[in-house]
Amino acid sequence: MTGPAVPLRVAVWTTGNVVRQAVRAIDARADLELVGAYAWSPDKAGVDVGRLCGLDRDLGVPATGDVDELLGRRPDVIVHSPLHVDVAELARLLRAGVDVVTTAELVTGTNLGPDALAELRAAAVEGGATLFGSGMNPGYAQLLAAVSAGISAGVEHVGVSESVDVSQFVGDANFEAMGWGRPRDDAGHAEDVEAGSAVFAEAVELLGRLLGVQLEDIRCEVTFAHATEDVHLPSMVIERDHVAGMDVVWTGHVVDGAGGDREVVAVRQRWLASTRIDPPWTVEHGYLVEVTGDPNLRLRLEIWPTEADLADLTVATMHSIGMRITALPVVNAIPAVHAAAPGIVTYADLPVITSPLRP
Ligand SMILES: NC(=O)c1ccc[n+]([C@@H]2O[C@H](COP(=O)([O-])OP(=O)(O)OC[C@H]3O[C@@H](n4cnc5c(N)ncnc54)[C@H](OP(=O)(O)O)[C@@H]3O)[C@@H](O)[C@H]2O)c1
């Protein structure tokens, strides 16, 4: 690989689950140099980011809670993984001329609303900076689905499913809104899941953009499965007959030639917190792309631990693999995002992004 002669200066925003993996990836690349870290937690300020991210060594980069100090380290790009997007904060980074690659609830930005989107666009243009959002899903999963369709003609429908056991993740802060363990038929639960998973509407929009289709409508359908016995998880207990499985399907629709509604893309999440559930759903333990066209296509993406991870296959290791496949799509996109025109970009605007081979 031929990278830039001078490495791109990269800072990270927080040192949570995703950034812990991003820092390892940045540290391993000669074309990226870690120069700063923003700490949301006051007690992390001044602590070396290597230690904060669980490495056994310092990286010579202390975290700071002061955004001016972070910007003073002159990052070209920030790997941004806060718990939730703060539009004003994000606009400040862009206006300062720093490109941002984020895993946080932002792919096209539509969910933020027109005012926030306009504010981010203006900040990016003013600062000459680029904003890009991805992750495994939403993000890379839609890219994979769209690319998969590239060997088929007359494509009618493209769907991608995340079909996974989330029993180790249900306690994560970003999963809180889903209401794992709520009672059967709890009023408003489906609506809460729809609101909590609204970023997948942006995933549908992205898939539509990649396939060159203008969607008329985006919808969500939520179905629950319930525990057939009490389920004891590391982070919580789900009682019998309470929610322990979710099927969350976001779909994109067009108006067909006869004026009728036609579903053309789907982004499905089948999440199981236990196998002892009713209905007895199963999961694929990965990602499934299905293309209806000529020919029809089915692609299953499996994620396997490395030998090193297998030697220490703890719950924490499995969790870290999930976070690695979230962090790498944005870390690997850094050079392309830095080279892109100012504004908010998606995979539909960038060249093919892959991962550099180990030197
Ligand atoms: N697209 C995908 O595939 C995908 C997958 C997983 C996650 N995500 C998204 O990626 C982002 C980061 O996920 P994560 O698992 O890394 O998050 P996390 O570790 O739970 O939290 C990230 C950081 O947020 C800060 N934080 C903690 N509590 C907070 C609070 N109450 N209010 C505001 N900030 C708080 C902390 O920053 P400090 O470390 O600085 O103290 C924490 O490290 C989330 O927005 C998540 O939804 C995307």
The ligand as an SDF file (V2000), in Angstrom:
LIG
                    3D

 48 52  0  0  0  0  0  0  0  0999 V2000
  -22.9330    1.1830   13.6740 N   0  0  0  0  0  0  0  0  0  0  0  0
  -22.6160    0.2000   14.4820 C   0  0  0  0  0  0  0  0  0  0  0  0
  -22.4070   -0.9270   14.0490 O   0  0  0  0  0  0  0  0  0  0  0  0
  -22.4830    0.4320   15.9690 C   0  0  0  0  0  0  0  0  0  0  0  0
  -22.2620   -0.6740   16.8100 C   0  0  0  0  0  0  0  0  0  0  0  0
  -22.0570   -0.4360   18.1770 C   0  0  0  0  0  0  0  0  0  0  0  0
  -22.0980    0.8590   18.6680 C   0  0  0  0  0  0  0  0  0  0  0  0
  -22.3550    1.8920   17.8260 N   0  0  0  0  0  0  0  0  0  0  0  0
  -22.4110    3.2770   18.3260 C   0  0  0  0  0  0  0  0  0  0  0  0
  -21.0720    3.7170   18.6200 O   0  0  0  0  0  0  0  0  0  0  0  0
  -21.1090    4.6650   19.6910 C   0  0  0  0  0  0  0  0  0  0  0  0
  -20.1150    4.2490   20.7490 C   0  0  0  0  0  0  0  0  0  0  0  0
  -20.4910    2.9740   21.2830 O   0  0  0  0  0  0  0  0  0  0  0  0
  -19.6910    2.3740   22.5340 P   0  0  0  0  0  0  0  0  0  0  0  0
  -20.2060    1.0070   22.7770 O   0  0  0  0  0  0  0  0  0  0  0  0
  -18.2410    2.6000   22.3180 O   0  0  0  0  0  0  0  0  0  0  0  0
  -20.2130    3.3440   23.6750 O   0  0  0  0  0  0  0  0  0  0  0  0
  -19.8000    3.3540   25.2120 P   0  0  0  0  0  0  0  0  0  0  0  0
  -18.4940    2.6840   25.4010 O   0  0  0  0  0  0  0  0  0  0  0  0
  -20.9430    2.8460   26.0290 O   0  0  0  0  0  0  0  0  0  0  0  0
  -19.7120    4.9230   25.4990 O   0  0  0  0  0  0  0  0  0  0  0  0
  -18.8670    5.7590   24.7340 C   0  0  0  0  0  0  0  0  0  0  0  0
  -18.3680    6.8490   25.6040 C   0  0  0  0  0  0  0  0  0  0  0  0
  -19.4090    7.7620   25.9330 O   0  0  0  0  0  0  0  0  0  0  0  0
  -19.0590    8.4270   27.1400 C   0  0  0  0  0  0  0  0  0  0  0  0
  -20.1750    8.2940   28.0810 N   0  0  0  0  0  0  0  0  0  0  0  0
  -20.3680    7.3620   29.0320 C   0  0  0  0  0  0  0  0  0  0  0  0
  -21.5270    7.5990   29.7040 N   0  0  0  0  0  0  0  0  0  0  0  0
  -22.0650    8.6920   29.1470 C   0  0  0  0  0  0  0  0  0  0  0  0
  -23.2510    9.4410   29.3690 C   0  0  0  0  0  0  0  0  0  0  0  0
  -24.0960    9.0900   30.3370 N   0  0  0  0  0  0  0  0  0  0  0  0
  -23.4950   10.5240   28.5890 N   0  0  0  0  0  0  0  0  0  0  0  0
  -22.6360   10.8760   27.6010 C   0  0  0  0  0  0  0  0  0  0  0  0
  -21.4740   10.2090   27.3420 N   0  0  0  0  0  0  0  0  0  0  0  0
  -21.2110    9.1380   28.0810 C   0  0  0  0  0  0  0  0  0  0  0  0
  -17.8070    7.7550   27.6700 C   0  0  0  0  0  0  0  0  0  0  0  0
  -16.7230    8.5630   27.2270 O   0  0  0  0  0  0  0  0  0  0  0  0
  -15.2350    8.5830   27.9010 P   0  0  0  0  0  0  0  0  0  0  0  0
  -14.6290    7.2770   27.5330 O   0  0  0  0  0  0  0  0  0  0  0  0
  -14.5810    9.7290   27.2810 O   0  0  0  0  0  0  0  0  0  0  0  0
  -15.5000    8.7580   29.3570 O   0  0  0  0  0  0  0  0  0  0  0  0
  -17.8350    6.4320   26.9510 C   0  0  0  0  0  0  0  0  0  0  0  0
  -16.5900    5.8280   26.8350 O   0  0  0  0  0  0  0  0  0  0  0  0
  -22.5640    4.6940   20.1920 C   0  0  0  0  0  0  0  0  0  0  0  0
  -23.1940    5.8460   19.6770 O   0  0  0  0  0  0  0  0  0  0  0  0
  -23.1670    3.4330   19.6170 C   0  0  0  0  0  0  0  0  0  0  0  0
  -24.5580    3.5630   19.3990 O   0  0  0  0  0  0  0  0  0  0  0  0
  -22.5280    1.7190   16.4880 C   0  0  0  0  0  0  0  0  0  0  0  0
  1  2  1  0
  2  3  2  0
  2  4  1  0
  4  5  1  0
  4 48  2  0
  5  6  2  0
  6  7  1  0
  7  8  2  0
  8  9  1  0
  8 48  1  0
  9 10  1  0
  9 46  1  0
 10 11  1  0
 11 12  1  0
 11 44  1  0
 12 13  1  0
 13 14  1  0
 14 15  2  0
 14 16  1  0
 14 17  1  0
 17 18  1  0
 18 19  2  0
 18 20  1  0
 18 21  1  0
 21 22  1  0
 22 23  1  0
 23 24  1  0
 23 42  1  0
 24 25  1  0
 25 26  1  0
 25 36  1  0
 26 27  1  0
 26 35  1  0
 27 28  2  0
 28 29  1  0
 29 30  1  0
 29 35  2  0
 30 31  1  0
 30 32  2  0
 32 33  1  0
 33 34  2  0
 34 35  1  0
 36 37  1  0
 36 42  1  0
 37 38  1  0
 38 39  2  0
 38 40  1  0
 38 41  1  0
 42 43  1  0
 44 45  1  0
 44 46  1  0
 46 47  1  0
M  CHG  2   8   1  16  -1
M  END
$$$$
